Amino acid sequence: MAAGKEIRGKIKSVENTKKITKAMEMVAASKMRKAQERMRAARPYSEKIRAIAANLGQANPEYTHAFMKVNEAKAVGFIVVTTDKGLCGGMNTNVLRAVTAKLREQQSAGNAIESVAIGNKGFAFLNRIGARVVSHVTQLGDTPHLDKLIGPVKVLLDAYAEGKLNAVYLSYTKFINTMRQESVIEQLLPLAPESMKVEKGAHSWDYIYEPDAQSVIDELLVRYVESLVYQAVAENMASEQSARMVAMKSATDNAGNVIDELKLVYNKTRQAGITKELSEIVSGAAAAAGV
């Protein structure tokens, strides 16, 4: 019964794997709820900054911030947001495939590429394809902190403000729902004029400035862009936990199917062994009776 012993060993191994994937599924489900709450809580902040900046811009139409100007430089920046860990299905693969297509499009237009990597997977990918990584941040943990993101992202923001880049793109995985996440590449800079308009029917406000309107607008638009990056990271983390939960549930279900198939094979092997032994006993008894 050497074959039966080998099958029992495989069943035990798959059962251990099933326990691990089930535990990872439960952990991901717990983290997913917290990540979704964090993502939703960040949305009103960026929207409020955008509304205030829009009102300030309408009250001071003579001043245009550098983030709203179109530059003529032959270079673009990419902020690539991915996960630090794997085991989350095809989430990273999908967003990196979209980034690859966009990089080729920009390179064919004669633009140089400067990139910022947020997450280990994106950092390793950009290094592998030979892209110029000007800064990166990894090991963000389960809770993103804006102070960790500001430094790396500021490299591209300053380069755009100085006119060295003609656009900055932000790529991440957008959270739709638990079962669906969408890879997106959005233009972060220059800020679209329509995003800085006061909503139709809303009142336009003017403010008392300290020290002056230009300084306030400068600070607000920088905070607004930083909040967009933070929101992207929060969306990516919610997508990561959702994708990991679904992937681990699928792995647990597949492990159960494999165990059922191995048990069936084991029972058939065991039955064949018993049948063979009975046949040998009957044959031996018949031969003894004949003698």
N, C-alpha and C positions, 0 to 999 in steps of 0.2 A: 504493500500500500504506500509505496514511496510517492506516487503521484498524488494520492489523497492527502498525504502530509504536506506536500508542496502547496496544494490548493488551500488547505487550512491556513498555512502561513500567509498566503496572499489575501485571504479573507480578513485575517487579523490586521494586516497592514492597511487595507482599505478602510476598515472600521476605525482605526486610529486617525487616518486622514480625515474621515467624515467628522469625527469629534472636533478636530482642529478647525475645519471649515465652518462647522455649525457655530463654534465659539466666536470665530471671526465675523460671521454674519450678525450675531447678536451685538457684538461690540460696535460694528459699523452702523447698525440700526440706531443704537444709543447716540453715537456721535453725529449721525445724520440729522437727528431732530435738533440738536444744539447748533449745528452748522446752518440749518435752515432758519432758525430763529435769529442767528447773528446776521445772516445775509439780508433778511427782511428788515431788521432793525437799522441797517446801514443805508437803506434806500431813501428814507425821508431826509437824512442829513445832506446828501449830495443834491437832492432836489431843492432843498431850501437855499443852499449856497447858490445854485444855478439861478433861482428866482431873484435873489438879492443882486447877483452880478448883472442879471438882465436889466433890472431897474436902474442900477448904477450906470450901465452902458447907455440906456435911453436918456438918462438925465445929463450925461456927458458925452454927446455924440462926437465931439471934436477930438476925443482921445481914443486911439485903438491900441489895445494891448498886443504885444508881440505874438501871443498865442493865437491871435485871430488874423494875423497877417500871413499872406502866402509868400513863401520864400522861393528863390530860383535855384537853390543849390541842387547838385546832382548826387544826392545821398538821402537815404531814408532810414528811419529807426524802427526797430521792432521790439516790443515787450512781449515775451513769450511766457505765458503762465501755465505751468504743468504741476504735477504732483511730485512729492519727494519719494514716495513708495509706489510699488506696482500692485498687482493683484486687484485691479479695478477695471477689468475688461479691456475694451478697445478705446477707452476714453482718451488716453494720451496719444495713441496711434492716430486717431481721427484728427485731433487738433494739430499734430505735427505734420500730417499729410496736407492739411489746408495751408499751414505755414510754408511748407516746401513749394507748393504751387504759387503762392504769393511772392516768395523770394525769387523764383524763376521769372515771374512776370516783371518784377522790378529790375532784375539784373538784365533782362532782355531790353529794357528801356534805357539801359546805360547808367542806372543808379547804383552807387556803392551802398553796402549794407552795414549798419551798426546795430547790434542787438543787446538786449538785457534779458537775462534768464532768471525767472522766478520759479524755483523747483529743480530738483536733481535731474529729472527725466529730460526736461528741456535743455538744461545746461549740458548734459552729456550728448544730446542730439546735435546741438549747435557746434560743439567741439568736433564731433564726428564728421560733420559735413564741411568743416573748415570755415565756418562763419566767424566774423570778428565780434567777439563778446567783450563789450566795454565794461560791463559790471554784471554781477550776479548775486543772488541771495538764495540760500537753501536752508533746509531744516527749520521751517517756520513753525512746526508743530501743528496742533489742532486749532490753535487760535492765532489768527494773523494780527500782527501789531504794526501800526502805521509807521512807527519810528524805525522799524527794520526795513520798510519798503522805500521810505523817502530817499535815502542815500543813493541806492542803485538807480532808481528811476530818475532822480534829479540830473544825472549825467546827460540823459537824452533831452530832458526839458531845457536844460541850459544850452545844449547844442542847438536846439531849435530856436530858442530866443536869440541866439547869436547869429542866426541865419545860416548855420552849417547843414541843416537838414530841411528838406522840403515837405516832409510828412513824418508823423510818428504813428505806427499802427499798434494796436493792442489785441493780442490773441489769447483766448481762454475758452473754457467750456462753460456755456451758460446753462443754468439750472432751469429746466422747464417743469418737470415733476419727477417723482421718485423713479419712474420707469424710463424717462426720456431726458437726455442732456444733449445740447446742441453746440457744436464747435463753431465759434464765430471769430472773425477778424474785423475789428472796428477801427476807423480812423480816429485817433485820439487828438492829434494836432494836424493842421490848424482846426480850431474849434469851428464847427459849422455855424454860420450866421443865424440859421433858424433856431438853433438850440439856445441862443442868447437873446431871443425875442421874448417880450412879455406876452403871456398867454392872452388870447382873445377874450375880452370881457373882464380881464383883471385890471385892477387899478395900478397905475404907475406911481411909484413913490420916489421922492427925493430925500436925501439924508443930510445931517450935519456931519461934516467930515473932520477927522482928526488923525493925521496932520493935514492931509489934503485928499481930494478925490482920486488922483492918479495912484497914490500909494495904497489906498484902500482897494481899488480895483486890481492892482498888481497882486496884492496878497490874496484877495478872494479867488481870483482865477487860478492861481497856483494851488490853493487849497481845493478848488473844484476839480482840477485835473488829478490831484493826488487822491481825492475821494473816489473818482472813477476807477483808478487803479486798485484801490482798496476794495471797492465793490466787486471788481472782476476777480480778485483773489478770493473773496468771500463766496462768490458764486461758484468758483472752481472747487473750493473745499466742500461745499454742499454737494456738488456734482460727484466729487471723488467718493464721498461716503455712500451716496446713493448707488453709484456704479459698483462699488466694492460689495455692498450688501447684496445686490442682485447677482453679482458674479459668484459670491460665496454661497448663496442659496442654490444657484445652478450647479456649483461644484458638489454641494451636499446631496442634491437630488441625483446627480450622476453617480456619486459614490454609492448611494443606495441601490441604484440600478445595477452597478457592477457587482455589488455584494450578492444581489439576488441571482445574477447570472452565474457567479462563481459557486454559489450554494447548489444551484441546479446541476452544474457540471460535477461538483463533488458528490452529490447524491447519485448521479448516474454512474460515476466511476466506482463508488462504493457498492452500488447494486450489481454492477458488472462483476466486481471482485467476489461478492457473496455468491452470485450465480455460478461463477467459475469454480469456487470451492465446493459448492453443493454437487456440481457435475462430477468433479473429481472423486468426491466421497461415494456418490452413486455408482460411478464406474468401478471404483475399487471394491465396493460391496458386491457388485455383479460378478466381477472377476473372481472374488473369493468364493462366492456361491457356486460358480461353475467348476472350480477346482474340487 
